[in-house]
Amino acid sequence: LSGDTEELHFTLNGLDYVARLKAAAEFEDISGMYYTWTTTFDDEIKGCECKLMRYSGDEGDIDVCLWYDAASDLMYSLTTSDGSLDGYDITALAMQIYELTQKNGQ
């Protein structure tokens, strides 16, 4: 990782996640996941621009949630993968992470 990107690996409810945070002047993909995405969707997390991406292939599903807080110039990324993420919504956890970072002054 570049010197200005923070990364956290964790497991929650049997799924492994990677969360990243980086100071950025604009929205950018900091996930480190480079697939031909099966599905992409633009959304919003607490007023922040958000992009959701899913890859579905032979090895399973990969979900990426990217969101940018323009007020604090911070770019966020949350990724997970599993044999099947059918029906899974990564934005709920992304929202919790964002709320925690705001509460802790990130």
C-alpha positions in Angstrom: 0.0 0.0 0.0 1.0 3.6 -0.5 2.1 5.4 2.6 -1.2 7.4 2.9 -3.6 4.5 2.8 -4.7 2.7 6.0 -5.9 -0.9 5.8 -7.8 -3.1 8.2 -8.4 -6.9 7.8 -11.2 -8.4 9.9 -13.8 -11.2 10.0 -17.4 -10.7 10.9 -20.2 -13.3 10.9 -17.9 -15.7 8.9 -17.0 -13.2 6.2 -13.5 -11.8 5.7 -13.3 -8.1 5.0 -10.7 -5.5 4.0 -11.4 -1.9 4.8 -9.3 1.0 3.5 -9.2 4.7 4.2 -7.2 7.3 2.3 -7.0 11.1 2.1 -8.1 12.0 -1.4 -9.1 15.1 -3.4 -11.7 13.2 -5.4 -13.5 9.9 -5.7 -11.1 7.1 -6.7 -10.9 3.3 -6.5 -8.7 2.3 -3.6 -10.0 -1.2 -3.2 -7.1 -3.0 -5.0 -9.7 -5.2 -6.7 -9.4 -5.3 -10.5 -12.1 -7.4 -12.0 -14.5 -7.1 -14.9 -17.5 -6.3 -12.6 -20.7 -8.3 -13.2 -22.8 -5.5 -11.6 -22.2 -1.9 -10.7 -24.5 0.5 -8.9 -24.2 4.1 -7.8 -25.6 4.9 -4.4 -25.1 7.1 -1.4 -23.9 6.6 2.2 -24.9 9.3 4.6 -24.7 12.0 1.8 -21.4 10.6 0.4 -21.0 9.5 -3.2 -20.9 5.6 -3.3 -20.3 3.0 -5.9 -21.1 -0.7 -5.4 -19.5 -3.4 -7.5 -19.9 -7.2 -7.6 -18.0 -9.8 -9.5 -19.5 -13.3 -9.8 -17.3 -16.0 -11.2 -16.3 -19.6 -10.8 -14.5 -18.9 -7.6 -17.5 -17.1 -6.0 -18.6 -13.5 -5.5 -16.6 -10.4 -4.6 -18.3 -7.3 -3.4 -16.7 -3.8 -3.2 -18.2 -0.7 -1.7 -16.4 2.6 -2.4 -17.5 5.9 -0.9 -16.1 9.4 -0.8 -16.6 12.0 1.9 -16.0 15.3 0.1 -16.4 17.3 3.3 -13.3 15.6 4.9 -11.6 14.6 1.6 -11.5 10.9 2.7 -12.0 7.9 0.4 -13.3 4.7 1.8 -13.3 1.1 0.5 -14.8 -2.1 1.9 -14.4 -5.5 0.2 -15.5 -9.0 0.9 -15.7 -12.3 -0.9 -17.4 -15.7 -0.5 -18.7 -18.7 -2.4 -22.1 -16.9 -2.7 -23.0 -13.4 -1.6 -26.5 -13.7 -3.2 -28.8 -11.3 -1.3 -25.9 -9.8 0.7 -25.8 -6.0 1.1 -22.4 -4.6 1.9 -23.7 -1.1 2.4 -25.1 -1.8 5.9 -21.6 -2.5 7.2 -20.1 0.3 5.2 -22.5 2.7 6.8 -21.5 1.4 10.3 -17.8 1.9 9.5 -18.5 5.4 8.2 -20.5 6.4 11.3 -17.7 5.0 13.6 -15.0 7.0 11.8 -17.1 10.1 12.0 -17.7 9.6 15.7 -14.0 9.0 16.3 -12.9 12.1 14.3 -11.3 10.4 11.3 
